[in-house]
Amino acid sequence: MNARVTLVAAAALAALVAVSAMVAGCASGGGGTAAPAISSESVTVTRTFEQGQSMKYRFKIESQSGVKRIGYEQSIATSHELRTTCTFSSVTPEKVEMGMRFDYAAGSMTMGDEMMADSDVASLRGKELEFTLTPDGKITGWAGLAGEAVLEGGAGQFAMLLYDVFPSLPAEPMAVGMTWTEPYDIPDITTNADRDFVGESTYTVTGFKRKFEIPCVEIKRVITFEFEGRAEQAGEVWLMSGRGTTEGTILVSTVDGRLVWSSSDSNMTLEGEGASVASAAASGTVEMGVKSKLVIEML
């Protein structure tokens, strides 16, 4: 028997209405705050989870990372594409469970003048990552792919990408200029990663448009966060700390609240002390920089 959780009431459109009110607690996690919005158009977006429901996405990630320490400097560029089928396996008033099957996974890695296929990414094909969400759409945990090298590599770029499938939505009608905030806290995507992403996301409605013939609300998002935990490059692993920012645009369907498309650029600056976890030869201060371009689109 299918279960259904409706997060917000049905979509509505009000023309030529000026809204000037301070709205509180509008983030999907329930702890956000909203600033006044003035617009001739406002839309209340409905997001629903229905047991057995499926959706497909394509993910693209371009990343550059560089490591520097005394007597050593190395940079790596990666390019990955994933195509997935997401199916809600259980929907209850307490939680939502979803499986993300990797229908396609391919990528390349470039070090200097040498480019090679990324076998770690290809190994995801046919496997499934399990999501646990709150009824209002906040990811609280992942399971099923512990030990996968591609999820443990870098500084968590894949976790950042997959976390974006369910952006924060306010409970109130959205109008151009409306702003709300949401805590940014990505759970570990694999038990071996031991990473902490903690910060804040700020969302601002910038307009309404159509994408793939789907009516959408356009939202600018800026994330500032601090990082602590495992960072890896070329087989060497360090325990590092630092900070980062993400800026981008997301398009959410005004019909059903699904993510239709998103694009974001992330920058992280990290530093670690002492020997590498994987190699005692890597000692002293280690600096790492990571730049990523993340794109998600509904198929």
N, C-alpha and C positions, 0 to 999 in steps of 0.2 A: 504494500500500500504506500503510495507516494506521500511524502511529507512536504510541506511548503512553508517557507518562512518569508514573510514580506517585511522588508526593512523600513520602507517609507510608504506613504499613501500614494494614490495614483497620480500620474503626471498631470500638470495643469498649466495653462498658459493665460496670462493676464496682460492685455495690451494697454499701453499708455498709463501705467500705474507707477507712481514714484514711491520708492521705498526708502525710508530713512530711519532705520531703527538699529539699535545695538542688540545683536542676537548672541546669546550665550549657549555654550555647550553644543556646538553644531557639528563637531567632527564625528566620524563614524564610530570611533572608539568611545565616545560619550564624554571625553574629558577636554574637548577643544573649546576654543573661543572664537567668536565671529565679530567682525567689524561692520559698520553700517554700509549699505549698498544702495545706490540710486540707479534705477534702470527703468526703461519703458517695457521691459520684458522680464518675466520671472518664470522659472520652471522648477517644479518639484520632481525629482528623479526617483523612480522606483527601482530598487535592486531586489531581486528574488533569487532564492536558492530552491531548486526542486529536485528531489531524489530521482536519479536516472538521467537528468539533463546533461547534455554534452556541449562543449564549445571547442573550437580549434584556434590555435595561435601560431604565428611564426615569430621567432625571436632571432634578432641579429645583434651580435656584440663585437665591436672592434676595440682592441685594448693595446696599450703600450705600457710596459713597465720597465723600470731601470733600477739597478742596484749599484751602489757605490760604497766602497770602503777603501782603506789604505792599500794601494797596490792592485786594486781590482775594480773594474767597471764593466757592466754588461747590460744590454738592453734587449728586450724581446717584444715583438709585435705579434698579436694573435687575431684571427678572424674566425668567427664561429656562426653557424646557423642551425637553429633547432626548429622543428615543426612538431607540434604537440596536439594531443586530444585530451581535454580535461573533462572528467565525468564525476558528478556528485553522487557518491555512493551512499551517503547517509545524511539526512537533514532532520535535526531535532531542535526543540527550543533551547537546548543547552549548548550544542555545537554542530558544526558542519564539517563533513569529511569529503575530500575530493582526491581523486587519483589523476596525476598528470603522466600520460604515456608519451614517450619520446618516439614518434613515428619516423622521424628523420633527424640525424645528428651528424654534422660534418664540420671540419675546421682545418685551419693551417696555422703554422707557427714559423716565424721568421727570426733568425738570429744572424746578424751580420748580412752576408750575401746568400745565406743558405735558407731555403724555404722547404718545409716538410709538412706532410699531413699530420694532423693531431689525432693520434689513435685514442687518446683518453676521451676526447669528445665523441668520436665514432662509437666507442664502447657503450654509450648511453642508449643507442638505438634499440628499441624494443623493451626497454626497462621502464619502470614506473616509480614516480616519486609521490608519496602520500602527503597531502596537506591537511592540517587541522585548523579550522577557523572558528571564531566566535560567530554567533548568529548575525552580528552586524558587519561581518566581512573582514575582520582583522586576523591575519595569519599568526597563529600561536605556536606552530610547530611543524616540522617535517619528519618523515620517516621513510625507510625502505631502501635508501641508497647509501648507507653508511660505508665509508671507505672508498667511495668513487673518487679517483684521482682528480678528475676535472672539477668536482665540487670543492675539493680541498686546495686546489691550486690558486695561485695569485694571492689576492687579499680579499676574496669574497665577492668578486664581480658577478658570479652566477647567482649567488643569493640575492644580491641587489636587484638583478634583472627579474628574477621570479617573484620577488616581493612586490613588484610593481603591477602584478596582475589585478590586484584589488586595491585601488587607490581609495583614500578617504572620501566619503560623501557626506554632506551635511543633511540634517533632517528637515531644515527649512528650505523654502523656495530659493533657487539660485538666480541671481541677477548680475549683470556686468558690474564689476567692481567689488563684489562680495569677497571677503577674505576670511579664512579660518585656519586654525593651526591644529596639528596632531603630533603626538609623540612619535618619534622614529626609533624603533627598537626591533632589529631583525633577529629572530631566533636562529640558533645554529642549524645549518642545513645538513650537516653530518656530524656525528658524535666526535669525530677526530679534529674538527676545525677549531673549536674553542675560541670563537671570535665574538667580540662585543661591538655592535654598532648601536650607539645611543645618541639621539639628538632630537631635532624638531623639523617637521615639514610644515611649510606655509603654502597654502593654496589660494589662488586668486582667479576668479572667473573673468575671462577676457573676451568672451563672445559666444555666439552660437553659429554652427556651420554644419554642412553635410560632409560625411566621409563614407566612401563606398555606398553612397545613396542612403546612408543612415543619418537621421537628425541627431546632432551631438551638441553637448556643451563643451566649450574649449576652456581649459584650466591651465594656468601657469603654476608650476610647482618649484619651490626652492627648498632644498634640504641642507642643513648643516649638521654634522655629526662628528663624534669622536670615535676612534677605533682603537681596540686593544686586542691582541691575540696573534694567531698564526698567520704568517705571510710566507709565500713560497715562490721561488723562481729557479728554473733549471735544476730542479732536484734538491736545492738547498732551502732549508726552512729556518725562519727566525721568529722569535717572539718579539713583536714590535708594538708601538703605540703611535698615535698621531691623530690627524683630523682630516676631514674632507668636506666637499660640497658637491651637490648635484643640482643642476638647473635644467628644466625642460618643460614640455607641453604634453598634456594628456587630453584625449577626446573620449568622452563617455556618452553612450547612447542615452538620449532622453526618453527612449521607449521602455527599456528594461534595465538600465543602470550598468550594463556590461562595458568593460573597457573595449574600445574599438581600435585605438591606436595611441601610441606614446613614443616620444623621443626625448632622450636626456643625455647630458654630458656630465661625467663625474671626474673629479680630481681628488686624489689622496696623496698626502705627504706623511711618510712614516719614518720612524727611527728606532733602532734597537741597539742594545749593548751586549757585549760578550760574544761567546761562541755560538755558531749556528747549531740548531737542534740536530741537524743531519750531518754536520761536518765540523769537527773540532778545529779544523784549519781556518775556518772563517771567524776570526776574532776581531775585537775592537768595535768601534762604532760603525754601524751599518745604516745607510740611508736608502730609502726606497720611495720612488714616485710612481703612481699609477694613474693613467688617463684612460677613460672608457667612454665609448659611444654606444648607447643602448637603445634599441628600437624594438617595439612590439606592435604587431598588427593582427587583427582578427582575420581568419580565413573563412 
